[in-house]
Amino acid sequence: MDPDNIRLKEIKPVLTGYINKARVILKRSAVPDEDAVHDIRVLMKKSRAVLRLAGPLIETELNDKDFQSLRRVGQILSEWRDTSVHRKTLKVIKKDLPRLFVILNNNEKIAALLKKPDAITEPDEALRHDMDEIDDLLTKTVYRIRFNQMQKIDPVALMSQLELSYETVRNAYLECRNRTKPEKVHEFRKRSKDLLYQVCFFRPLNPSAVKSFEKRLERMTLNLGRYNDLYQLLKTLGYVYPDEAGSSSMDEFVIKIYEKQDRYLLKIWADAYKCFCPGKELINMLGFRLLVI
């Protein structure tokens, strides 16, 4: 490749590709399974991250409408997903703590979450309404994006947007490191995911450095996600110390969850420091010296 003619990955075809793929997955079966719901949610997160990156540089008033439409899709899918995630999380914990789960066998909330729902072959009225709403939102969004002049985006301005995104993640990291609370951890994860899905457009500038950075972000967000799954499980179970029922087994169960959360946090701090230590510059870290399109 001519070093004086490096092209960034084009945004518009990637963005429309995410949304069109989500539409295909949605229509693949009468009732989307857990994997389909997961895949569509990831595609929506990627799409919103792209709009956060390029949106401020697009000369249209429809950008916010596109973003809100994709957010609404994510909200609907989140309602479908939560119970299945809690069940999977509990099954992993049960495998690690079989003795404790024998004692907790009579806990109604845990039993309800562990119960696998009946297979649904045909959508009910509520589910059909949700699927129609999702399809309508995606169809209209991808249609609007067709008329956005994203190919005219200044690559230098786009790099500035990436640097702003990087600084947002750095601030979230520092907040989280100084005052580690579940809500701050969750915010750190969300903004890190945005950056992960945005930096791939700059891979042509320095493939090896960008891929290395992406791998660190992937490891970090994976463990942050596992931490958050445990936090959301605790919220669903409604545990408050001291337990009103005076259940020592429930107290032990929650302590074990806290221990798992601690281990996940320990796994992310080293990568987070290498990526977002105060004083680091994104351009220098990724070795970007040239930006021509």
C-alpha positions, 0 to 999 in steps of 0.5 A: 500500500502506498504510504501516502494514500492510506484510506480509513475504513468507510463508515456508511457501508459498515453502518448499513451492514450492521442494521441490515444484518440485524433485520435478517437475523430478526426475520430468520425465525418466527421467534428469535432465540437467545443467540439471535437476541444477543447478536442483534443487541451487539449489532445495535451497540456497534451501530450506536457507537458508529453514530456517536463517532460520526454523527457530529460530523454529519450535516443532517438533523436526522442523526439524533432520530437514528440514534434514538431509534437504535436505542429503542431497539436495544431497550426492547431486546434488553427486556427479552434478554435479562431473564436468560442472562440471569439463568445462565449466570446462576447455572455457572454459579451452581456448578461452582457451588453445588453444596450451597445450591442444595441448601438454597433449593427452596429459594423461590426467586432463584428457582424461578430464574433457573427454570427454563421457559417453555419453548415458544414456536409462535409469537403472542400478540405482545411479542409480535408487536415488539418484532414489528416495532423493531423491524419498522425502526430498523427499516426506517433508520437504514433508509434515512442513512442512505441519504447521509453524505458520510463519504465526505467526512474529514478523516482528521475531524473523525480522528478528533472525534475518536480522541474525544471518545478515548478521553470519555473512556479515560475519565470513566476509568479514573472515576471507576478506579477512584470510586469503584461502584457498580454503576461506574463500572457499568458506565466504564464498560459501555464507553469502552465498548463504544471505543472498541467499535469505533477504533476499528475504522482506523485499523488501516493506519497501523493494523498491528497496533490497532489490533493489539489495542482492540484485544486489550479492550475486548478482554477488558469489556468481557470481564466488565460484562461478567461483573455487571451480569453478577450485579444485575443478578443481585439486583433481581434477587433483591438481596439486602443485608441483613437478609430479612429471612435471616438466611446464612446460606443466602449471605454466603451465596452473596459473598461468593458473588462478591468474590467473583466480582472482585476477581473480574475487576482484578483482571481488568485493571492492568489492561485498563491502566495500559490503555488509559493511564493519565498522560497517554496520548491515543495517537502515540499509543496507536502509532498514528503518524499519517492521516490521508484519505 
